[in-house]
Amino acid sequence: MDAFVNPEQERLRLAASLYELRRKRDAASGRRGLFGEPGWDILLDLYIAQQRQTDLQVSSVCLDSGVPSTTILRWIARLEDEGLVYRTADTADARRRYVRLTEQGRIMMQAVLAAISPICSTKG
């Protein structure tokens, strides 16, 4: 009898594992940001946050990546231009801004994660 696999949970597990492995690789090399893929790190971070139903402030995105904040901001702008993320102001504090995946970004991340892991490839 096959066990039921929840594709959403499996994609979240995979995304979190990939993000953690990237941080471990940086730690093992002793050179934070050396193996940087800022766009991928941002998308993973935002996908994980969305699945956990948490919001990420622009200043908190990829905080552990070792990439300069100016680089992260440039990548957020590029991902925004691609229609994958959007920024929004905090209604309680106008100084604070959040960044989130768009629907297009969420769908793309689901497709990429499904392509990486066959267990995720079922619709869900």
C-alpha positions as semicolon CSV with decimal commas, in nm:
position;residue;x (nm);y (nm);z (nm)
1;M;0,000;0,000;0,000
2;D;0,146;0,336;-0,104
3;A;0,165;0,609;0,156
4;F;-0,010;0,934;0,070
5;V;0,232;1,214;-0,009
6;N;0,104;1,568;0,019
7;P;0,274;1,749;-0,273
8;E;0,251;2,090;-0,099
9;Q;0,421;1,956;0,213
10;E;0,684;1,777;0,006
11;R;0,762;2,095;-0,194
12;L;0,795;2,291;0,131
13;R;1,024;2,023;0,276
14;L;1,237;2,025;-0,039
15;A;1,258;2,407;-0,052
16;A;1,358;2,428;0,315
17;S;1,618;2,152;0,267
18;L;1,766;2,323;-0,039
19;Y;1,787;2,654;0,145
20;E;1,951;2,491;0,448
21;L;2,197;2,295;0,232
22;R;2,303;2,618;0,062
23;R;2,376;2,773;0,403
24;K;2,571;2,462;0,511
25;R;2,777;2,475;0,191
26;D;2,865;2,838;0,261
27;A;2,956;2,756;0,622
28;A;3,172;2,460;0,520
29;S;3,366;2,672;0,271
30;G;3,420;2,948;0,524
31;R;3,320;3,203;0,259
32;R;2,965;3,332;0,284
33;G;2,810;3,423;-0,048
34;L;3,084;3,259;-0,255
35;F;2,840;3,019;-0,420
36;G;2,568;3,281;-0,449
37;E;2,260;3,253;-0,660
38;P;2,070;3,546;-0,513
39;G;1,763;3,510;-0,734
40;W;1,720;3,144;-0,640
41;D;1,785;3,214;-0,271
42;I;1,523;3,490;-0,269
43;L;1,264;3,273;-0,443
44;L;1,330;2,982;-0,205
45;D;1,309;3,211;0,098
46;L;0,981;3,364;-0,022
47;Y;0,831;3,027;-0,115
48;I;0,911;2,888;0,230
49;A;0,765;3,197;0,398
50;Q;0,448;3,178;0,188
51;Q;0,398;2,810;0,265
52;R;0,447;2,881;0,636
53;Q;0,208;3,175;0,606
54;T;0,462;3,428;0,726
55;D;0,562;3,761;0,580
56;L;0,919;3,864;0,506
57;Q;1,032;4,222;0,526
58;V;1,246;4,338;0,237
59;S;1,531;4,387;0,486
60;S;1,500;4,025;0,607
61;V;1,502;3,845;0,273
62;C;1,800;3,610;0,250
63;L;1,955;3,756;0,563
64;D;2,172;3,444;0,605
65;S;2,294;3,435;0,245
66;G;2,600;3,653;0,301
67;V;2,508;3,860;-0,002
68;P;2,519;4,240;0,034
69;S;2,180;4,404;0,084
70;T;2,233;4,611;-0,232
71;T;2,261;4,288;-0,432
72;I;1,944;4,152;-0,272
73;L;1,759;4,476;-0,353
74;R;1,873;4,462;-0,717
75;W;1,755;4,101;-0,740
76;I;1,420;4,182;-0,581
77;A;1,377;4,456;-0,844
78;R;1,464;4,211;-1,121
79;L;1,225;3,946;-0,987
80;E;0,960;4,217;-0,965
81;D;1,023;4,308;-1,331
82;E;0,982;3,938;-1,417
83;G;0,645;3,935;-1,239
84;L;0,758;3,679;-0,979
85;V;0,753;3,894;-0,664
86;Y;0,594;4,214;-0,542
87;R;0,656;4,458;-0,260
88;T;0,388;4,599;-0,037
89;A;0,384;4,848;0,249
90;D;0,294;4,749;0,604
91;T;-0,046;4,902;0,685
92;A;0,060;4,961;1,046
93;D;0,407;5,106;0,975
94;A;0,470;5,277;0,642
95;R;0,848;5,249;0,694
96;R;0,825;4,871;0,672
97;R;0,786;4,694;0,338
98;Y;0,720;4,328;0,269
99;V;0,810;4,118;-0,033
100;R;0,597;3,824;-0,145
101;L;0,568;3,583;-0,434
102;T;0,312;3,665;-0,698
103;E;0,080;3,389;-0,814
104;Q;0,307;3,349;-1,117
105;G;0,608;3,318;-0,884
106;R;0,435;3,057;-0,670
107;I;0,338;2,850;-0,975
108;M;0,691;2,871;-1,113
109;M;0,845;2,762;-0,782
110;Q;0,603;2,469;-0,760
111;A;0,702;2,364;-1,112
112;V;1,075;2,396;-1,043
113;L;1,050;2,203;-0,716
114;A;0,841;1,936;-0,886
115;A;1,103;1,905;-1,160
116;I;1,378;1,862;-0,901
117;S;1,196;1,594;-0,703
118;P;0,975;1,333;-0,871
119;I;0,782;1,286;-0,546
120;C;0,655;1,647;-0,587
121;S;0,544;1,604;-0,946
122;T;0,187;1,502;-0,867
123;K;-0,065;1,783;-0,894
124;G;-0,154;1,952;-0,572
